[in-house]
Amino acid sequence: MRYIEQQILVYKRSPDSILGGLRVNRHSYKTMICTKTLYNNIDKGHLFCRNIDLVLKPSLKTKTKRLRQHKRQLGQSIELRPSVVDDRQEFGHWEADNIKGKDNKSSVLTLVERKTNKSFILQVDSTKARDIIKAFERLFALCKGTHLFKTITYDNGSEFAECYKFSSDYGIQVYFAHPYSAYERGINENYNNILRRYIPKGKDISKLTQQDLDRIYNIIDYTPRKRHNYKHPINYLKKNF
């Protein structure tokens, strides 16, 4: 129980992720419980953590595709994206978004790889398009080139207006989701919800260093995922590549 409390309170992990990770990693505890039993124990106050400390359950509300013609499409539409990207069977296809902080004066750039869920969180000097490009250039230098990136799918926000140049400058195919259609980048949207456990809405992101952001995305990258049979993204990455 002490281990579970630490995972919830310190690492912001969900009960299902914690228990799934224990099973996959062949825990040494004499007793094991199911996810429902853990939730019941939290409800009864048997742990120091409470329901308010838990990750919010995902919304099951059906989302429908909406197109509003008054917002201009920035570049190549997601409709032209190859089927191999949708199938998530090939590494190198990413989704990107910009998370804004307090008063929209600071932001971070998030990238998630569709097959493995490997991620990056990058410090951005402002929400302007030129600073988004600078953040990408730092990432490409860190990765010693662009071989990790085959395609990137963006939100239709104005901060990504210059990213279409990647197709010619870096050989990376760029696609844009339809305006007001965040569900078309569902993997990235889900990642941003996880990120909000560590960077709540209204927080002044400008006070976070790149080292702080590296620590956060490493915690997320080492969180067991149900989609990967409770292996974490780094483990899944090493296993497949």
C-alpha positions in Angstrom: 0.0 0.0 0.0 2.9 2.3 0.7 4.2 1.7 -2.8 0.8 2.4 -4.3 0.5 5.7 -2.4 3.9 6.8 -3.6 3.0 6.0 -7.2 -0.2 8.0 -7.0 1.0 11.0 -4.9 4.5 11.4 -6.3 4.4 10.0 -9.8 0.8 10.9 -10.5 0.0 7.4 -11.9 -3.4 5.8 -12.2 -4.4 2.8 -10.1 -4.8 0.6 -13.2 -1.3 1.6 -14.5 0.3 0.8 -11.1 -1.2 -2.6 -10.7 -0.7 -3.6 -14.3 3.0 -2.6 -14.1 3.4 -4.7 -10.9 2.0 -7.8 -12.6 4.2 -7.4 -15.8 7.3 -6.8 -13.7 6.7 -9.9 -11.5 6.4 -8.1 -8.2 7.8 -9.6 -5.0 4.8 -8.7 -2.8 3.0 -11.6 -1.1 -0.4 -10.1 -1.8 -1.9 -8.7 -5.0 -5.3 -6.9 -5.5 -7.3 -6.0 -8.6 -8.0 -2.5 -9.7 -11.6 -2.4 -8.4 -10.4 -3.5 -4.9 -7.8 -0.7 -4.9 -10.5 1.9 -5.8 -12.7 0.4 -3.0 -9.9 0.8 -0.5 -9.3 4.4 -1.5 -13.0 5.1 -1.2 -13.0 3.7 2.3 -10.1 5.8 3.4 -7.6 2.9 3.9 -4.8 4.8 2.1 -3.4 8.2 2.6 -4.3 9.2 -1.0 -7.9 10.2 -1.7 -10.1 10.3 -4.7 -9.1 13.9 -5.3 -5.5 12.7 -5.8 -6.5 10.3 -8.5 -6.2 10.8 -12.2 -9.5 11.8 -13.8 -11.3 9.0 -15.6 -11.3 9.4 -19.4 -14.3 10.9 -21.0 -16.5 8.4 -22.9 -18.5 11.1 -24.7 -18.7 10.4 -28.4 -17.0 13.1 -30.5 -18.2 14.0 -33.9 -16.3 15.6 -36.7 -17.0 19.3 -37.0 -15.8 21.6 -39.7 -16.0 25.3 -39.4 -15.3 27.0 -42.7 -14.3 30.3 -41.3 -10.9 29.0 -40.0 -8.2 28.5 -42.7 -6.5 25.2 -43.1 -2.8 25.9 -42.5 -1.3 23.2 -44.8 -1.6 19.7 -46.1 -4.8 18.1 -44.6 -4.8 15.0 -42.4 -7.1 13.5 -45.0 -4.0 13.1 -47.2 -2.0 11.3 -44.5 -1.0 7.7 -45.5 -2.8 4.8 -44.0 0.5 3.5 -42.5 0.4 6.4 -40.1 -3.1 5.5 -39.0 -2.3 1.9 -38.5 0.4 2.7 -35.9 2.6 -0.2 -37.1 5.6 1.9 -38.1 7.8 4.0 -36.0 8.5 7.6 -36.8 5.0 9.2 -37.0 4.4 11.9 -34.4 1.7 14.2 -33.2 2.4 17.7 -31.9 0.7 20.4 -29.8 1.4 23.5 -27.9 0.3 23.7 -24.2 -0.1 27.2 -22.9 0.5 28.4 -19.4 -0.8 31.2 -17.2 -2.4 34.1 -19.2 -1.2 32.4 -22.4 2.2 34.1 -21.9 4.3 30.9 -21.8 4.0 27.5 -23.4 5.6 24.1 -24.0 5.7 22.0 -27.1 4.6 18.4 -26.8 5.4 15.6 -29.3 4.2 12.0 -29.0 5.2 9.1 -31.3 2.1 7.2 -32.4 3.3 3.6 -32.2 5.4 3.6 -29.0 4.0 6.7 -27.1 7.6 8.0 -26.8 7.4 11.7 -26.0 9.3 15.0 -25.8 8.4 18.2 -24.0 10.2 21.3 -25.2 10.5 24.7 -23.7 9.2 27.4 -26.0 10.1 31.1 -25.6 6.7 32.3 -26.7 3.6 31.1 -28.6 4.8 32.7 -31.8 5.5 30.5 -34.9 9.2 31.4 -35.1 9.8 30.2 -31.5 8.1 26.9 -32.2 10.5 26.4 -35.2 13.4 27.2 -32.9 12.3 24.6 -30.4 12.1 21.9 -33.2 15.6 22.9 -34.3 16.9 22.3 -30.8 15.3 18.9 -30.7 16.7 17.9 -34.1 20.2 18.9 -33.0 19.7 16.8 -29.8 18.6 13.8 -31.9 21.5 14.3 -34.2 19.3 14.7 -37.2 15.7 14.0 -38.2 15.9 10.3 -38.8 13.4 9.7 -35.9 10.7 11.7 -37.7 8.9 10.6 -40.8 5.7 12.6 -40.3 4.3 15.1 -37.8 0.6 15.9 -37.5 -0.2 19.3 -36.0 -3.1 21.1 -34.5 -4.4 23.9 -36.8 -3.3 26.6 -34.4 -1.5 29.7 -35.8 1.7 28.9 -33.8 2.3 26.0 -36.3 1.9 28.2 -39.4 5.5 27.9 -40.4 5.9 24.2 -39.8 4.9 23.2 -43.3 8.4 24.2 -44.3 9.7 21.0 -42.6 8.6 19.1 -45.7 11.2 20.8 -47.8 13.8 21.8 -45.2 14.0 18.5 -43.3 12.3 15.9 -45.4 9.5 15.4 -42.8 6.0 15.2 -44.2 3.7 17.6 -42.3 -0.1 17.3 -41.9 -2.7 19.4 -40.1 -5.8 18.3 -38.3 -9.1 20.0 -39.3 -9.9 23.2 -37.4 -11.6 22.5 -34.0 -10.9 18.7 -34.4 -8.6 17.9 -31.5 -9.9 14.3 -31.5 -8.0 13.7 -34.8 -4.8 13.9 -32.7 -6.2 11.7 -30.0 -2.8 10.2 -28.8 -1.4 13.7 -28.3 -4.5 15.0 -26.6 -4.4 12.1 -24.2 -0.8 12.8 -23.5 -1.6 16.4 -22.8 -4.2 15.3 -20.2 -1.5 13.2 -18.5 0.9 16.2 -18.6 -1.7 18.3 -16.8 -1.1 16.2 -13.7 2.4 17.7 -13.5 1.7 21.1 -15.1 -1.9 22.2 -14.0 -3.8 24.7 -16.0 -2.9 28.2 -14.8 0.6 27.3 -13.8 3.3 29.8 -14.9 5.2 27.5 -17.3 8.0 30.1 -17.8 9.4 29.2 -14.4 10.1 25.6 -15.6 13.5 24.9 -17.1 14.1 22.4 -19.9 15.6 20.1 -17.2 12.3 20.2 -15.3 10.5 19.3 -18.5 13.0 16.5 -19.2 12.2 15.0 -15.8 8.5 15.2 -16.4 8.5 13.5 -19.8 10.9 10.8 -18.5 8.4 10.0 -15.7 5.6 9.7 -18.3 7.8 7.6 -20.6 8.4 5.1 -17.8 4.7 4.8 -16.8 3.2 1.4 -17.7 0.5 1.6 -20.4 -2.4 -0.7 -20.8 -2.1 -0.4 -24.6 1.4 -2.0 -24.4 0.3 -4.7 -22.0 1.5 -2.6 -19.1 5.0 -2.1 -20.6 6.1 1.5 -20.5 6.9 3.3 -23.8 10.7 3.1 -23.4 10.5 -0.7 -22.7 8.3 -1.0 -25.8 10.6 1.1 -27.8 13.7 -1.1 -26.9 11.7 -4.3 -27.6 10.6 -3.3 -31.0 13.7 -1.4 -32.3 
